[in-house]
C-alpha cells in the first residue's frame, strides 16, 4: 500500500567503498548485493515508494555506473531518480553538501546499507511535534545486537550522540531514516567530513535532535557477519499470529483460566481453520497472556501440558502451531510482553527474522488489536459474524 506524505523527497547515501563486503565490492557497489534476486538498494527504493515518496536522490561515489545502469531514471519503480556523483573519497557530509542544490527544504535521509520496516507516518508526526531540525530512527537494541551510540530521554530527545560508542550509559543506535531540515546543511564545513560527526553533536547541544524509537530489528549489508541474517529476513514468509482463548478454544469466564489439558475445548471450526492456514504454507505463531501463572492458578509445566494437548489435537488432522509465546505475568506487573503491549511480537520478530508489517494477527480481544497495531502487524478481529474460519478464508482469498 502506498501512503501520502508531506515529505516528498528521499536522499540515499550510497557512495562508499564497502570494504567490509570484499570480494563482492571489488567489482560492485555494496548496495547492489542481491537478496532473492534483487539488489538491496531495490528494496530501499520500493520502501521509499510505499512511503508515498516519488522523488529520490542517490548520492553515489564508488562504481556509480553499476547503480545508474540498473535503476536508470527510476520509472520502472514508479519513482524519479536523480543522481549526485562525487569522488569516492568524499565522506557523507561532503557528499550531502555537494548535492545541496538538488535537495528539498525537508527530506528523508537514508543509509544504503540499513533496512527496517519503520512506521513512516509516526516518524513524520514525531518530527512535526518535536520541532527537531533532524529526527532519525533509533533501534532500541535491547538484544545487544550492535553497539549503542545514543542516550535518549523519555520524550525521545537525543541527549548524547557518541560516534565512538564509548560513553557510559548509552542505549539505542541510530539507523538512519532521518527527516532532515535543510537548514542543518549550514553546519557543514567545506573540507571532507562525516555528516553525523559534525551535525549531531551540534544539534544535541541545541536540543534539536530527536529520535523515533523502534523495537523492530534492522537488517544490513554492512558486513558479511550481517548478511546471513538479512538473507533470512528477505526470504519470503507467510505468517499469522493467533491469540488462544476465544480464538482457538472456548474462553473461560472472566478472571478464570484454562488450568488443565481437559479444560481446553476447541471452538467449532477452529482446528480446521488452522489446518487450512498450514496447508497454504503459513507459519503459525501463538501469543497468549497467561496471568494465571503469576496468580498461582497453574504452573508453566501445566501450561506446557495444555499446549501439548492442543498440538496433539492438531496433529490428528495434519496441522500444528509452529511457535508458542506466552506472558506469565500478572495484570499489573508492568512487563513489556503482556498484551496490549507488543513485546511478544518483537520477540518473535527477532527470533524468526520476520517483517512484522507483512504479518497478520487474529484475536478476539481489543488488547490483541492494540498489541498488533503497536508492532506494525495487521489485525483481524474475531466476533460472532467473523469467526476464525471466516477470517482465514479472507486471508486465503476464498
C-alpha positions, 0 to 999 in steps of 0.5 A: 500500500502506498501512503501520502506524505508531506515529505516528498523527497528521499536522499540515499547515501550510497557512495562508499567503498564497502570494504567490509563486503570484499570480494563482492565490492571489488567489482560492485557497489555494496548496495547492489548485493542481491537478496532473492534476486534483487539488489538491496538498494531495490528494496530501499527504493520500493520502501521509499515508494510505499512511503508515498515518496516519488522523488529520490536522490542517490548520492553515489561515489564508488562504481556509480555506473553499476547503480545508474545502469540498473535503476536508470531514471527510476520509472520502472519503480514508479519513482524519479531518480536523480543522481549526485556523483562525487569522488569516492573519497568524499565522506557523507557530509561532503557528499550531502553538501555537494548535492545541496542544490538538488535537495528539498527544504525537508527530506528523508535521509537514508543509509544504503546499507540499513533496512527496517520496516519503520512506521513512516507516518509516526516518524513524520508526526514525531518530527512535526511535534518535536520541532527537531531540525533532524529526527532519525530512527533509533533501534532500541537494541535491547538484544545487544545486537550492535553497539549503542551510540545514543542516550535518549530521554523519555520524550525521545530527545537525543541527549548524547550522540557518541560516534565512538560508542564509548560513553557510559550509559548509552542505549539505542543506535541510530539507523538512519531514516532521518527527516532532515531540515535543510537548514542543518546543511549550514553546519557543514564545513567545506573540507571532507567530513562525516555528516553525523560527526559534525551535525549531531553533536551540534544539534544535541547541544541545541536540543534539536535532535530527536529520535523515533524509537523502534523495537523492530530489528534492522537488517544490513549489508554492512558486513558479511557477519550481517548478511546471513541474517538479512538473507533470512529476513528477505526470504519470503514468509507467510505468517499469522499470529493467533491469540488462544482463548476465544480464538482457538478454544472456548474462553473461560469466564472472566478472571478464570483460566484454562488450568488443565489439558481437559479444560481446553475445548476447541471452538467449532471450526477452529482446528480446521481453520488452522489446518487450512492456514498450514496447508497454504504454507503459513507459519503459525505463531501463538501469543497468549497472556497467561496471568494465571501463572503469576496468580498461582492458578497453574504452573508453566509445566501445566501450561506446557501440558495444555499446549501439548494437548492442543498440538496433539489435537492438531496433529490428528488432522495434519496441522500444528502451531509452529511457535508458542509465546506466552506472558506469565505475568500478572495484570499489573506487573508492568512487563513489556510482553503482556498484551496490549503491549507488543513485546511478544511480537518483537520477540518473535520478530527477532527470533524468526527474522520476520517483517512484522508489517507483512504479518497478520494477527487474529484475536478476539480481544481489543488488547490483541488489536492494540498489541498488533497495531503497536508492532506494525502487524495487521489485525483481524478481529474475531466476533460472532459474524467473523469467526476464525474460519471466516477470517482465514478464508479472507486471508486465503482469498476464498 
